[in-house]
Amino acid sequence: MARTSASPDPAEQPVPRVLWKVAALSGMASYLDAALIVSISVNLAIYRDSYHMGVWMAGAISAIVTICIAVGSLVGGRLADLFGRRRVYNLDILCYALGAILITLAPNDLVLLAGVLVAGLAAGADLPTSLAVVSDAAPAHARGRLVAFTQVMWMLGIVVVIFLGFVLSTTGMVGARLITGHLAVAAIVTWLLRSRLKLGEQDAAPGADLRDVPLVAGEIAPKGVALRNIWNRAALLPMAATFVFYVTWGLGANTFGQFGTYLVVTVSGASQSLATGINLAFLPIGLLLTMAFVKVADTPWRDRLFHTAAVVQVAAFCIASATTGSLAGILVFFVLYQLSSPLAGEANYKVWSQLTLPPDTRGTTQGLTYAVSRGVFAVAAFFTPALLDRSPAILLWSITICMAVAAFAGVFIVRVLIRRSARVHPDPADLRVAPT
């Protein structure tokens, strides 16, 4: 009997180039989010000296970035579900550009604060909206890869800003303006490209010209956007599980993102240049592994690798906690953390959220988990320097416990919710794009 050829693995099917374009333009939300946070951190000392800011204003600007992103996520995700994701998708990025321009040209600290408010709110609003747009546009076999690609953009935002900060470190306010100015230019270019973005329907005939049908992702609302639709088991359980994973994982990631250099200098006794160099040296590892995650995001390896990476990640924080004050211990931590975080971190949260949350309220529900998590991160960041001064070991062991909780939450999502979502929720690819 002749053997029939096996059907191709759906996860290995090629993704149309136009969908990668959607993912890249949507991923700019993650790029600009990360780049805004890091640019404020990199430039803060320059702003303090140039604008003669007091300690309270310096602290307010740092905290307000995170708080505004949290509020923006909550409001933006809801508005996207109510009024259409495409409208909010385009408006968010334009508002971000305005905020970045204010930051770049600010003549004093009050204008700087206004720019941070506008850019932070817009960045937060764009995060859940852009992820919903990608998920709506993506066919089932490519959804994981396209959503995961936004995390590559997030890592790229960190790498680019830290690299620019390193190169422009001796240029003072001119360098600070160039760093934030590139965010304004990037946002304007992204807005222009998003406004012209067109995409063919999922069921277009092979060989059809996909450039003639505008993308109107999510414009099938308002059906199913009532707030009561998120207070049912179908939405509440995955929302709670993904929130627990993201908030506990993010407490560790956010602490080391904002205070990693500070910790290495103050606790391990390294110089500022060495501490900055350590951070910059290990970032490419994280970027490459995030790109590797994209390759496996639609395969069983995505969740298989999570189990191993989660264990390595917890071990990394255990080593950092047990060797508090040791530069060698911190170096081992950075290696293990960069090897594991891209495979057991925010990229997983993004993909799991799109796979488990009901499609009709995805913007609202993910906006809510983003918002509350970022609020927790802001509160934690306020107390972190004091806790580091009092007892670095208590802080590090607390983070280690959070990472262990995140690992257990991730296992629950993989073993229960992902399996259940394939049976319970309709394929989000059924959210057909439609002409305007």
ZIPELIN-V747035 format. One record per pair of residues at least 24 apart in sequence whose ideal C-beta (glycine too) atoms are under 7 Angstrom apart, sorted by the first residue. I is the first residue (numbers start at 1). J is the second residue. D is the distance in whole Angstrom. If there is no record, write none. Layout:
<<I & J & D> <I & J & D>>
This chain:
<<10 & 141 & 4> <11 & 141 & 6> <11 & 298 & 4> <11 & 299 & 4> <13 & 141 & 5> <15 & 142 & 4> <15 & 145 & 6> <15 & 146 & 7> <16 & 210 & 7> <18 & 199 & 6> <18 & 210 & 5> <19 & 137 & 6> <19 & 138 & 6> <19 & 142 & 6> <19 & 146 & 6> <22 & 134 & 6> <22 & 137 & 5> <22 & 197 & 7> <22 & 199 & 6> <22 & 215 & 7> <23 & 134 & 5> <23 & 146 & 4> <23 & 149 & 4> <23 & 150 & 7> <25 & 190 & 6> <25 & 193 & 6> <25 & 194 & 5> <25 & 197 & 6> <26 & 130 & 4> <26 & 131 & 7> <26 & 133 & 5> <26 & 134 & 5> <26 & 150 & 6> <27 & 149 & 6> <27 & 150 & 4> <27 & 152 & 7> <27 & 153 & 3> <28 & 153 & 6> <28 & 186 & 7> <28 & 190 & 4> <29 & 126 & 4> <29 & 127 & 5> <29 & 130 & 4> <30 & 127 & 7> <30 & 150 & 5> <30 & 151 & 7> <30 & 153 & 5> <30 & 154 & 4> <30 & 157 & 7> <31 & 153 & 4> <31 & 154 & 6> <31 & 156 & 6> <31 & 157 & 4> <32 & 96 & 6> <32 & 123 & 6> <32 & 157 & 7> <32 & 183 & 6> <32 & 186 & 7> <32 & 187 & 6> <33 & 69 & 7> <33 & 123 & 5> <33 & 127 & 6> <33 & 154 & 7> <34 & 154 & 5> <34 & 157 & 4> <34 & 158 & 5> <35 & 157 & 4> <35 & 160 & 7> <35 & 161 & 5> <35 & 183 & 6> <36 & 65 & 6> <36 & 119 & 6> <36 & 120 & 7> <36 & 123 & 6> <36 & 183 & 6> <37 & 65 & 6> <38 & 158 & 5> <38 & 161 & 4> <38 & 162 & 6> <39 & 161 & 5> <39 & 179 & 5> <39 & 180 & 6> <39 & 183 & 7> <40 & 65 & 5> <40 & 116 & 7> <41 & 258 & 6> <42 & 161 & 6> <42 & 162 & 7> <42 & 165 & 4> <42 & 179 & 7> <43 & 176 & 4> <43 & 179 & 6> <46 & 172 & 6> <46 & 173 & 6> <46 & 176 & 5> <47 & 112 & 6> <47 & 176 & 7> <50 & 173 & 5> <51 & 108 & 6> <51 & 109 & 4> <51 & 112 & 7> <53 & 109 & 5> <57 & 109 & 6> <61 & 112 & 7> <61 & 113 & 6> <61 & 116 & 6> <63 & 378 & 6> <63 & 381 & 7> <63 & 382 & 6> <64 & 116 & 6> <64 & 117 & 6> <64 & 120 & 7> <65 & 116 & 6> <65 & 120 & 5> <66 & 374 & 6> <66 & 377 & 6> <66 & 378 & 4> <66 & 381 & 7> <67 & 375 & 7> <67 & 378 & 5> <68 & 116 & 7> <68 & 117 & 6> <68 & 120 & 3> <68 & 121 & 5> <68 & 124 & 6> <69 & 120 & 5> <69 & 123 & 5> <69 & 124 & 4> <69 & 374 & 5> <70 & 124 & 6> <70 & 371 & 5> <70 & 374 & 3> <70 & 375 & 4> <70 & 378 & 7> <71 & 121 & 6> <71 & 124 & 6> <71 & 371 & 7> <72 & 120 & 6> <72 & 121 & 4> <72 & 122 & 6> <72 & 123 & 6> <72 & 124 & 2> <72 & 125 & 4> <73 & 124 & 4> <73 & 125 & 7> <73 & 127 & 5> <73 & 128 & 6> <73 & 367 & 5> <73 & 370 & 4> <73 & 371 & 4> <73 & 374 & 7> <74 & 367 & 5> <74 & 368 & 6> <74 & 371 & 3> <75 & 125 & 6> <76 & 124 & 6> <76 & 125 & 2> <76 & 126 & 7> <76 & 128 & 6> <76 & 129 & 6> <76 & 367 & 6> <77 & 128 & 4> <77 & 129 & 6> <77 & 363 & 4> <77 & 364 & 5> <77 & 366 & 6> <77 & 367 & 2> <77 & 368 & 7> <78 & 363 & 7> <78 & 364 & 5> <78 & 367 & 6> <80 & 128 & 7> <80 & 129 & 4> <80 & 132 & 6> <80 & 218 & 6> <80 & 363 & 4> <81 & 221 & 6> <81 & 225 & 5> <81 & 361 & 6> <81 & 363 & 4> <81 & 364 & 5> <82 & 221 & 7> <82 & 222 & 7> <82 & 225 & 6> <84 & 218 & 6> <84 & 219 & 5> <84 & 221 & 6> <85 & 129 & 6> <85 & 132 & 5> <85 & 133 & 5> <85 & 136 & 7> <85 & 217 & 5> <85 & 218 & 3> <85 & 363 & 6> <86 & 215 & 7> <86 & 216 & 5> <86 & 217 & 6> <86 & 218 & 7> <86 & 219 & 6> <88 & 125 & 7> <88 & 129 & 5> <89 & 129 & 5> <89 & 130 & 6> <89 & 133 & 5> <89 & 194 & 6> <90 & 191 & 7> <90 & 194 & 5> <90 & 195 & 6> <92 & 122 & 5> <92 & 125 & 5> <92 & 126 & 4> <92 & 129 & 6> <93 & 126 & 6> <93 & 187 & 5> <93 & 190 & 5> <93 & 191 & 5> <93 & 194 & 6> <94 & 191 & 5> <95 & 122 & 4> <96 & 122 & 4> <96 & 123 & 6> <96 & 126 & 7> <96 & 187 & 5> <97 & 184 & 5> <97 & 187 & 4> <97 & 188 & 5> <97 & 191 & 6> <100 & 180 & 6> <100 & 183 & 4> <100 & 184 & 4> <100 & 187 & 6> <101 & 184 & 5> <103 & 180 & 5> <104 & 177 & 5> <104 & 180 & 5> <104 & 181 & 4> <104 & 184 & 6> <127 & 370 & 6> <128 & 363 & 5> <128 & 366 & 4> <128 & 367 & 4> <128 & 370 & 6> <129 & 363 & 6> <131 & 350 & 6> <131 & 354 & 6> <131 & 366 & 6> <132 & 218 & 6> <132 & 362 & 5> <132 & 363 & 5> <133 & 217 & 4> <133 & 218 & 7> <135 & 354 & 4> <135 & 362 & 7> <135 & 428 & 5> <136 & 217 & 4> <136 & 218 & 5> <136 & 428 & 6> <136 & 431 & 5> <137 & 199 & 6> <137 & 215 & 6> <137 & 217 & 5> <137 & 433 & 6> <138 & 429 & 7> <139 & 202 & 6> <139 & 429 & 5> <140 & 427 & 5> <140 & 429 & 5> <141 & 298 & 6> <142 & 298 & 6> <143 & 298 & 7> <143 & 354 & 6> <144 & 297 & 3> <144 & 298 & 4> <144 & 302 & 6> <144 & 351 & 5> <145 & 294 & 5> <145 & 297 & 5> <145 & 298 & 5> <147 & 350 & 5> <147 & 351 & 5> <147 & 354 & 5> <148 & 293 & 5> <148 & 294 & 5> <148 & 297 & 4> <148 & 347 & 5> <148 & 350 & 7> <148 & 351 & 6> <149 & 294 & 5> <150 & 350 & 6> <151 & 290 & 5> <151 & 346 & 6> <151 & 347 & 4> <151 & 350 & 6> <152 & 290 & 5> <152 & 291 & 6> <152 & 294 & 6> <155 & 286 & 6> <155 & 287 & 5> <155 & 290 & 5> <156 & 287 & 7> <158 & 283 & 7> <159 & 283 & 5> <159 & 287 & 6> <162 & 280 & 6> <162 & 283 & 7> <166 & 276 & 7> <166 & 280 & 6> <199 & 433 & 6> <201 & 432 & 6> <201 & 433 & 5> <202 & 429 & 5> <202 & 432 & 6> <213 & 433 & 7> <213 & 435 & 6> <214 & 435 & 6> <214 & 436 & 5> <215 & 433 & 5> <216 & 433 & 6> <216 & 434 & 5> <216 & 436 & 6> <217 & 433 & 6> <219 & 434 & 6> <220 & 431 & 6> <223 & 360 & 7> <224 & 360 & 3> <224 & 361 & 7> <225 & 360 & 6> <225 & 361 & 7> <229 & 360 & 7> <229 & 361 & 5> <230 & 361 & 5> <230 & 364 & 6> <230 & 365 & 5> <234 & 358 & 6> <234 & 424 & 6> <235 & 357 & 6> <235 & 358 & 5> <235 & 361 & 6> <235 & 365 & 6> <238 & 356 & 4> <238 & 357 & 5> <238 & 417 & 5> <239 & 357 & 6> <239 & 365 & 5> <239 & 368 & 7> <239 & 369 & 6> <241 & 409 & 6> <241 & 412 & 6> <241 & 413 & 5> <241 & 417 & 6> <242 & 349 & 6> <242 & 352 & 6> <242 & 353 & 5> <242 & 356 & 7> <242 & 369 & 6> <242 & 413 & 7> <243 & 369 & 4> <243 & 372 & 7> <243 & 373 & 7> <244 & 409 & 4> <245 & 349 & 6> <245 & 406 & 5> <245 & 409 & 4> <245 & 410 & 5> <245 & 413 & 6> <246 & 349 & 5> <246 & 369 & 6> <246 & 373 & 5> <247 & 373 & 4> <247 & 376 & 5> <248 & 402 & 4> <248 & 403 & 7> <248 & 405 & 4> <248 & 406 & 4> <248 & 409 & 7> <249 & 345 & 6> <249 & 403 & 7> <249 & 406 & 4> <250 & 373 & 6> <250 & 377 & 6> <251 & 376 & 7> <251 & 377 & 7> <251 & 380 & 6> <251 & 399 & 6> <251 & 402 & 5> <252 & 317 & 6> <252 & 399 & 4> <252 & 402 & 6> <252 & 403 & 5> <253 & 341 & 7> <253 & 345 & 6> <254 & 377 & 4> <254 & 381 & 7> <255 & 380 & 7> <255 & 384 & 6> <255 & 399 & 6> <258 & 381 & 6> <259 & 384 & 6> <259 & 388 & 7> <263 & 388 & 6> <264 & 330 & 6> <266 & 388 & 7> <267 & 324 & 7> <267 & 325 & 6> <267 & 388 & 7> <267 & 392 & 5> <268 & 325 & 6> <268 & 326 & 7> <268 & 327 & 4> <268 & 330 & 5> <269 & 327 & 7> <270 & 327 & 6> <278 & 334 & 6> <282 & 334 & 5> <282 & 335 & 7> <282 & 338 & 5> <285 & 338 & 4> <285 & 339 & 7> <286 & 338 & 5> <286 & 341 & 6> <286 & 342 & 5> <289 & 339 & 7> <289 & 342 & 4> <289 & 343 & 6> <290 & 342 & 4> <290 & 347 & 6> <293 & 342 & 5> <293 & 343 & 6> <293 & 347 & 5> <297 & 351 & 6> <303 & 414 & 4> <303 & 418 & 7> <305 & 343 & 5> <306 & 343 & 6> <306 & 344 & 5> <306 & 348 & 6> <306 & 410 & 6> <306 & 414 & 6> <309 & 340 & 4> <309 & 343 & 4> <309 & 344 & 4> <310 & 344 & 4> <310 & 407 & 4> <310 & 410 & 6> <312 & 336 & 6> <312 & 339 & 6> <312 & 340 & 4> <313 & 337 & 7> <313 & 340 & 4> <313 & 341 & 6> <313 & 344 & 5> <313 & 403 & 6> <314 & 400 & 7> <314 & 403 & 5> <314 & 404 & 5> <314 & 407 & 6> <316 & 340 & 6> <317 & 396 & 7> <317 & 399 & 6> <317 & 400 & 4> <317 & 403 & 5> <318 & 400 & 6> <320 & 396 & 5> <321 & 393 & 6> <321 & 396 & 4> <321 & 397 & 5> <321 & 400 & 5> <324 & 392 & 5> <324 & 393 & 5> <324 & 396 & 6> <344 & 410 & 7> <348 & 410 & 6> <352 & 413 & 5> <352 & 418 & 7> <355 & 418 & 6> <355 & 421 & 6> <356 & 413 & 7> <356 & 417 & 5> <356 & 418 & 7> <356 & 421 & 5> <358 & 425 & 6> <359 & 425 & 7> <359 & 428 & 4> <359 & 431 & 6>>
